[in-house]
Amino acid sequence: MIPQKTLSGRAWAELLLLGLIWGASFLSIRIALDEISPLTSIAHRTFWAMCVLWIVVAAMRLPVPRAPRVWVGFLGMGLLNNAIPFGLMAWGQLHIETGLTSILNAATAIFGVVVAAVFLADERFTMRKGFGVCLGFFGVAVAIGLENFRNFDVRSLAQLAVIAGTVSYAFAGVWARTFLGGLPPQVAAAGMLTGSSLITVPLAWIVDGPITLSLQTDTLLAIGYFSIVATAGAYLLYYRVLAMAGAGNLMLVTLVIPPVAIVLGAAVRSETLNPNAFAGFALLALGLAILDGRILTLLRRRHVDPQTPQG
């Protein structure tokens, strides 16, 4: 197993900040959906974030790729990592609670392990990963509510839509490894959002009509938050944390997001969650911890080299 990086105080602070930003994004999206459709919300999110990131790329004087293969990569990444999951999750949030959406979103890491093992030769599926994935899947099933697999309704479909969004995120990870390796992260993020904007803006215009900023103040603030802060800003922060903490430690942010979203949903929109959701998140968190591996490593070290009792 590759050893995990030791997290510095700054890395912990920025990782927690990233979790807070993404956790609050679920509430801001739900607020915007009170006035605009899911499609229009995605168009706003990808377009304004794209503009900000290209300004960052220009300010840093980073080279813009010209190879057709790279731009095909951007388009595919925009579809898999933005258009599809943003759309499915935004529609899902019309019918289920903000906190539950964030819990189901945490399954991204579970599906990511499975998809990577299938399509990437260097991502072996070990016994530890298999156990963590199985436990994570069970946690998702508990969070959805086992009874909902028997009695299908709009709420059940909304939860499955969010899960489908996490599957799309998992495929996006493989797509990025295949097509976008070696690019500066700022360019990769800007190009991806360009690809998604080329899909979402025309689609929203055709389905919902002309996109306008003549909206209520709460909606405009929500759009500003989830596009500028929770998309453009969060992508830049994400890569900073990745460089400081490593990919393994970065997965910990998945465990920070749901509590933030749950608390904000309860405080701002008086949302309450079924106890199954909390039990499911606990199982999912345990599965993610097993996938992360550091808990098992710590237990193994204590078993092999127990500390001498102090007397």
C-alpha positions as CSV (number, residue, x, y, z in Angstrom):
1,M,0.0,0.0,0.0
2,I,1.2,3.5,-0.8
3,P,1.8,5.4,2.5
4,Q,-0.5,8.3,3.1
5,K,0.9,11.8,3.4
6,T,1.0,13.4,6.8
7,L,-1.5,16.2,6.9
8,S,-0.1,19.6,8.0
9,G,-2.3,22.0,9.9
10,R,-2.7,24.1,6.7
11,A,-3.7,21.1,4.7
12,W,-6.3,20.1,7.3
13,A,-7.7,23.7,7.3
14,E,-8.0,23.8,3.5
15,L,-9.5,20.3,3.3
16,L,-12.1,21.3,5.9
17,L,-12.8,24.6,4.0
18,L,-13.3,22.6,0.8
19,G,-15.8,20.4,2.6
20,L,-17.6,23.4,4.0
21,I,-17.8,25.0,0.5
22,W,-19.1,21.9,-1.2
23,G,-21.5,21.1,1.7
24,A,-23.1,24.5,1.4
25,S,-23.4,24.1,-2.4
26,F,-26.3,21.7,-1.9
27,L,-28.3,24.3,0.0
28,S,-27.5,27.0,-2.6
29,I,-28.6,24.8,-5.4
30,R,-31.9,24.0,-3.7
31,I,-32.5,27.7,-3.1
32,A,-32.0,28.5,-6.8
33,L,-34.4,25.6,-7.8
34,D,-37.2,27.5,-6.1
35,E,-37.2,29.9,-9.1
36,I,-35.3,28.3,-12.0
37,S,-35.2,24.8,-13.5
38,P,-32.5,22.3,-13.0
39,L,-31.3,22.8,-16.6
40,T,-31.0,26.5,-16.2
41,S,-29.2,26.2,-12.9
42,I,-26.6,23.9,-14.5
43,A,-26.2,26.4,-17.4
44,H,-25.5,29.2,-14.9
45,R,-23.2,27.0,-12.8
46,T,-21.0,25.9,-15.7
47,F,-20.9,29.1,-17.7
48,W,-20.0,31.5,-14.9
49,A,-17.4,29.1,-13.5
50,M,-15.9,28.7,-16.9
51,C,-15.5,32.4,-17.3
52,V,-13.7,32.8,-14.0
53,L,-11.4,29.9,-14.7
54,W,-10.4,31.1,-18.1
55,I,-9.5,34.5,-16.5
56,V,-7.3,32.6,-14.0
57,V,-5.7,30.7,-16.9
58,A,-5.0,34.0,-18.7
59,A,-3.7,35.7,-15.6
60,M,-1.3,32.8,-15.0
61,R,-0.3,32.8,-18.7
62,L,-0.9,29.1,-19.1
63,P,-0.8,27.6,-22.6
64,V,-4.2,26.7,-24.1
65,P,-4.2,23.3,-25.7
66,R,-5.0,23.1,-29.4
67,A,-5.0,19.3,-30.1
68,P,-8.4,18.0,-31.2
69,R,-8.0,15.0,-28.9
70,V,-7.7,17.3,-25.9
71,W,-10.9,19.2,-26.8
72,V,-12.7,16.0,-27.3
73,G,-11.5,15.1,-23.8
74,F,-12.9,18.4,-22.5
75,L,-16.3,17.8,-24.1
76,G,-16.5,14.3,-22.7
77,M,-15.3,15.4,-19.3
78,G,-17.9,18.2,-19.3
79,L,-20.6,15.7,-20.0
80,L,-19.6,13.1,-17.5
81,N,-18.3,15.4,-14.7
82,N,-20.7,18.3,-15.0
83,A,-23.7,18.1,-17.3
84,I,-25.0,14.6,-16.4
85,P,-24.3,14.6,-12.6
86,F,-25.2,18.2,-12.0
87,G,-28.5,17.7,-13.9
88,L,-29.5,14.4,-12.2
89,M,-28.6,15.7,-8.7
90,A,-30.4,19.1,-9.3
91,W,-33.6,17.2,-10.4
92,G,-33.2,14.9,-7.5
93,Q,-33.1,17.8,-5.0
94,L,-36.5,18.9,-6.1
95,H,-37.9,15.7,-4.5
96,I,-35.5,14.8,-1.6
97,E,-33.8,16.7,1.2
98,T,-30.5,18.6,0.8
99,G,-28.8,16.4,3.4
100,L,-29.9,13.2,1.8
101,T,-28.6,14.3,-1.6
102,S,-25.2,15.0,0.0
103,I,-25.1,11.6,1.7
104,L,-25.9,9.8,-1.6
105,N,-23.3,12.0,-3.3
106,A,-20.7,10.5,-1.0
107,A,-21.0,7.2,-2.9
108,T,-18.9,8.8,-5.6
109,A,-15.8,7.4,-4.1
110,I,-17.3,3.9,-3.9
111,F,-18.3,3.8,-7.5
112,G,-15.0,5.4,-8.5
113,V,-13.1,2.4,-7.1
114,V,-15.3,-0.1,-9.0
115,V,-15.1,1.8,-12.3
116,A,-11.4,2.4,-12.1
117,A,-10.8,-1.3,-11.3
118,V,-12.8,-2.3,-14.4
119,F,-11.2,0.2,-16.9
120,L,-7.7,1.0,-15.6
121,A,-5.0,-1.6,-15.5
122,D,-3.1,-0.1,-12.6
123,E,-6.2,0.1,-10.2
124,R,-6.3,-3.4,-8.7
125,F,-9.4,-4.5,-6.9
126,T,-8.1,-5.9,-3.6
127,M,-9.9,-7.7,-0.8
128,R,-9.8,-4.6,1.3
129,K,-11.3,-2.5,-1.5
130,G,-13.9,-5.1,-2.1
131,F,-15.0,-5.1,1.6
132,G,-15.1,-1.3,1.7
133,V,-17.1,-1.1,-1.5
134,C,-19.6,-3.7,-0.3
135,L,-20.1,-1.9,3.0
136,G,-20.4,1.4,1.2
137,F,-23.1,-0.1,-1.2
138,F,-25.0,-1.4,1.8
139,G,-24.8,2.1,3.4
140,V,-26.3,3.7,0.3
141,A,-29.1,1.1,0.3
142,V,-29.9,1.8,4.0
143,A,-29.8,5.6,3.3
144,I,-32.2,5.2,0.4
145,G,-34.4,3.0,2.6
146,L,-34.7,-0.7,1.7
147,E,-38.5,-0.3,1.5
148,N,-38.1,2.1,-1.4
149,F,-36.7,-0.7,-3.6
150,R,-40.1,-2.3,-3.3
151,N,-42.4,0.8,-3.6
152,F,-41.2,3.0,-6.4
153,D,-42.3,6.6,-6.5
154,V,-40.9,10.0,-7.5
155,R,-38.9,10.1,-4.3
156,S,-37.3,6.8,-5.1
157,L,-36.5,7.9,-8.6
158,A,-35.0,11.1,-7.3
159,Q,-32.6,9.1,-5.0
160,L,-31.7,6.8,-7.9
161,A,-31.0,9.9,-10.1
162,V,-28.5,11.2,-7.5
163,I,-26.9,7.7,-7.4
164,A,-26.7,7.7,-11.2
165,G,-24.9,11.1,-11.0
166,T,-22.3,9.6,-8.7
167,V,-21.7,6.8,-11.3
168,S,-21.2,9.5,-13.9
169,Y,-18.6,11.1,-11.7
170,A,-16.8,7.7,-11.4
171,F,-16.6,7.4,-15.2
172,A,-15.4,11.0,-15.4
173,G,-12.4,10.0,-13.3
174,V,-11.4,7.3,-15.9
175,W,-12.1,9.7,-18.8
176,A,-9.8,12.3,-17.2
177,R,-7.0,9.7,-16.8
178,T,-7.4,8.7,-20.5
179,F,-7.7,12.0,-22.2
180,L,-6.5,14.8,-19.9
181,G,-3.3,13.6,-18.3
182,G,-0.4,16.1,-18.1
183,L,-2.5,19.3,-18.4
184,P,-2.2,22.1,-15.7
185,P,-5.2,21.6,-13.4
186,Q,-6.5,25.1,-14.0
187,V,-6.6,24.5,-17.8
188,A,-8.2,21.1,-17.4
189,A,-10.9,22.6,-15.2
190,A,-11.5,25.5,-17.5
191,G,-11.6,23.2,-20.6
192,M,-14.0,20.8,-18.8
193,L,-16.4,23.6,-17.9
194,T,-16.2,24.9,-21.5
195,G,-17.2,21.4,-22.7
196,S,-20.1,21.3,-20.3
197,S,-21.2,24.9,-21.1
198,L,-21.3,24.0,-24.8
199,I,-23.9,21.3,-23.8
200,T,-25.9,22.9,-21.0
201,V,-26.3,26.5,-22.2
202,P,-27.9,25.7,-25.6
203,L,-30.0,22.8,-24.0
204,A,-31.3,25.1,-21.3
205,W,-32.1,27.8,-23.8
206,I,-34.0,25.4,-26.0
207,V,-36.0,23.7,-23.2
208,D,-36.5,26.6,-20.8
209,G,-36.2,29.6,-23.0
210,P,-33.7,32.5,-22.9
211,I,-31.5,32.6,-19.9
212,T,-32.0,35.7,-17.8
213,L,-30.5,37.4,-14.7
214,S,-33.8,39.0,-13.9
215,L,-34.2,36.9,-10.8
216,Q,-34.9,37.3,-7.1
217,T,-31.9,38.4,-5.0
218,D,-31.8,35.0,-3.2
219,T,-31.6,33.2,-6.5
220,L,-28.8,35.4,-7.8
221,L,-26.8,35.0,-4.6
222,A,-27.3,31.2,-4.8
223,I,-26.2,31.1,-8.4
224,G,-23.1,33.3,-7.5
225,Y,-22.2,30.9,-4.7
226,F,-22.6,27.6,-6.5
227,S,-21.0,28.8,-9.7
228,I,-18.2,31.1,-8.6
229,V,-17.4,29.8,-5.1
230,A,-18.4,26.2,-5.1
231,T,-17.4,25.4,-8.7
232,A,-14.6,27.7,-9.9
233,G,-13.1,28.5,-6.5
234,A,-13.6,24.9,-5.2
235,Y,-11.8,23.4,-8.3
236,L,-8.8,25.7,-7.6
237,L,-8.8,24.8,-3.9
238,Y,-9.3,21.1,-4.7
239,Y,-6.0,21.0,-6.6
240,R,-4.2,22.9,-3.9
241,V,-5.3,20.4,-1.3
242,L,-4.5,17.5,-3.7
243,A,-0.9,18.8,-4.0
244,M,-0.5,19.2,-0.2
245,A,-2.4,16.2,1.1
246,G,-2.4,13.6,-1.7
247,A,-5.3,11.7,-3.3
248,G,-5.8,9.4,-0.4
249,N,-6.2,12.2,2.2
250,L,-8.4,14.2,-0.2
251,M,-11.0,11.5,0.0
252,L,-11.6,12.6,3.6
253,V,-13.5,15.6,2.2
254,T,-16.3,13.2,1.3
255,L,-17.0,12.7,5.0
256,V,-17.1,16.5,5.7
257,I,-19.7,17.4,3.1
258,P,-22.8,15.6,4.3
259,P,-22.8,16.9,7.9
260,V,-22.4,20.5,6.6
261,A,-25.3,20.0,4.1
262,I,-27.5,18.3,6.7
263,V,-27.0,21.1,9.3
264,L,-27.6,23.8,6.7
265,G,-30.7,22.1,5.3
266,A,-32.2,21.8,8.8
267,A,-31.3,25.4,9.8
268,V,-32.4,27.2,6.6
269,R,-35.1,25.0,5.2
270,S,-36.3,23.1,8.3
271,E,-35.5,19.7,6.6
272,T,-35.5,16.6,8.7
273,L,-34.0,13.3,7.7
274,N,-35.2,9.7,8.3
275,P,-32.9,7.9,10.8
276,N,-32.1,5.5,8.0
277,A,-30.2,8.3,6.3
278,F,-27.9,8.8,9.3
279,A,-27.4,5.0,9.7
280,G,-26.6,4.7,6.0
281,F,-24.1,7.5,6.1
282,A,-22.4,5.9,9.1
283,L,-22.0,2.6,7.1
284,L,-20.9,4.5,4.0
285,A,-18.3,6.5,6.0
286,L,-17.0,3.2,7.4
287,G,-16.7,1.8,3.9
288,L,-14.8,4.9,2.8
289,A,-12.5,4.6,5.8
290,I,-11.7,1.0,4.9
291,L,-11.0,2.0,1.3
292,D,-8.7,4.8,2.6
293,G,-6.8,2.1,4.5
294,R,-5.2,4.1,7.3
295,I,-7.5,2.7,10.0
296,L,-6.5,-0.9,9.2
297,T,-2.9,0.1,9.0
298,L,-3.1,1.7,12.4
299,L,-4.7,-1.3,13.9
300,R,-2.2,-3.6,12.3
301,R,0.7,-1.5,13.7
302,R,-0.8,-1.6,17.2
303,H,-1.2,-5.4,17.0
304,V,2.4,-6.0,15.7
305,D,4.1,-3.4,18.0
306,P,1.9,-2.7,21.0
307,Q,3.0,0.2,23.2
308,T,4.7,-0.6,26.5
309,P,2.3,0.1,29.4
310,Q,3.4,3.1,31.5
311,G,3.7,2.3,35.2
